[in-house]
Amino acid sequence: MGEMKEEIQNEEKTDPRVENHFQVSTVIVEKRNKYAFACAIVASMISILMGYDTGVMSGAMLFIKEDLKINDVQVEVLAGILNICALVGSLTAGRISDWIGRRYTIVLASIIFFLGSILMGIGSSYAVLMTGRCIAGVGVGYALMIAPVYSAEISSSSHRGFLTSLPEVCISLGILLGYLSNYIFSKLSLKLGWRLMLGIGAIPSLALAVGILTMPESPRWLVMQGRVGDAKKVLLKVSNTKEESELRLQDMKAAVGIDASCTDDFVKLPRLKGEGVWKELILRPTPTVKRILVAAIGIHFFEHATGIEAVVLYSPRIFKKAGIHSKSKLLIVTVAVGFTKTCFILVATCLLDKVGRRPLLLTSTAGMFVSLSGLGFGLTMVEHSKQKLMWAISLCIGGILSFVAFFSIGLGPITWVYSSEIFPLRLRAQGASIGVGVNRLMNGTISMTFISLYKAITIGGSFFLFAGMSVLAWLFFYFFLPETKGRSLEEMEEIFGSRTSSGDEIEKGGLEMANRSA
């Protein structure tokens, strides 16, 4: 047995891919590159705008309904239309980012969101408000797709989980700021308060559009354009050593078909048309690409099918159903939801590259099931009791906060990290856009139907339904999502091609050799 282990180890050492992988890991595991960190932070800040819009709308809807005299159906449409329009934005963002680059796509998203925020701030009528929401939604679709892709492409494999989770951190921070805005501006007059809540988002979006121009372009996009010299300059900045930057450049060149011995700063490459990418993704995918696509669509589907949008967007309504009726108290406990979400997602960013994607994802989904079941039970007891049950109210508050905590420590950030890192370079932008499209479709479906859903099956029943979806999500993640921690973006096709839940090619080779020896 000892000889067999030695033989496996010797075989690993002779594998150049494994040797390079270990060399890169040795170089970058020591410290996080500060320049790459700064770039990822700036790119991720666009996600604050999206989170702010979601958070601020949850409280603003209370005042909009009273001011514009709209019914529950109109409230549902107003809440969900942003995500339906974001679906359009996300599906076009992939091709746009392949055309103009990752950086300018972020600038475009900021400008679109700025225009939408201005219209929402004016809000002279329901129609104007809806128009603003639609325009902002397109910007949100661009932002959700491009921020994690840019962060993934500029980061090294050992810190990719942390950097790629920053957009989700910013979304949570934006939600918290939106909740705080609700509380602060609720003190103003009815007509002015909610308009300031929505319109103030225009200020940071314009500043962000200018600030993003100071960032470098994604080195992987530059290589895809044949601009090897420019990519090399960026890699020298976002890598800790020259050796690391050269190894990363070799992987990128191999991914687009540039010979490793080529030293030209510019290589003319055949331009891959968007139609060709869609055909490879949808019409004639290889078994490996098919598994990657299923994984990306599945994780985006379950992120919202488990009910997070219902809790974040309708938390004042849920707390009201639980027995809290004062508007000020409703907004305060809503702020607690945003604070919890932000705190736990910060914990997740520190664990992603240490613990791995799968353990956090499975733990998160199991905790969400328990929390949703408790919330459903508490809401059912409150609804069917004629007396005020403090224990049931406490159970509802605890259920919501624990659900948000478990979501934020796993499923929330990992959805964006995972879907942005698993696609091959040639398919990454448009593959990620499909995932974001599914994400926005589910988000819009939940936000536009939640009120009707709980009226049909009771508020408690709706959360029991979400708990059931959590069980399905856990099973899907267990069987279809291999571990990607510490692997380079160029290795993802091999991971999904192995059909193993761990995705570890080296372990797979060792097991096969052990079986042959036996």
Secondary structure, DSSP 8 states (H G I E B T S, - for coil): -HHHHHHHHHHHHH-HHHHHHHHHHHHHSS---HHHHHHHHHHHTHHHHHHHHHHHHHHHHHHHHHHHT--HHHHHHHHHHHHHHHHHHHHHHHHHHHHH-HHHHHHHHHHHHHHHHHHHHH--SHHHHHHHHHHHHHHHHHHHHHHHHHHHHHS-TTTHHHHHTHHHHHHHHHHHHHHHHHHHHTTS-HHHHHHHHHHTTHHHHHHHHHHGGGS---HHHHHHTT-HHHHHHHHHHHSSSHHHHHHHHHHHHHHHT--TT---S--------HHHHHIIIIIS--HHHHHHHHHHHHHHHHHHHTTHHHHHHHHHHHHHHHT---HHHHHHHHHHHHHHHHHHHHHHHHHHHHH-HHHHHHHHHHHHHHHHHHHHHHHHHHHH-SS--HHHHHHHHHHHHHHHHHHHHTHHHHHHHHHHHSS-GGGHHHHHHHHHHHHHHHHHHHHHHHHHHHHHH-HHHHHHHHHHHHHHHHHHHHHH----TT--GGGHHHHHHTT-SS--HHHHHHHHHHHHH-
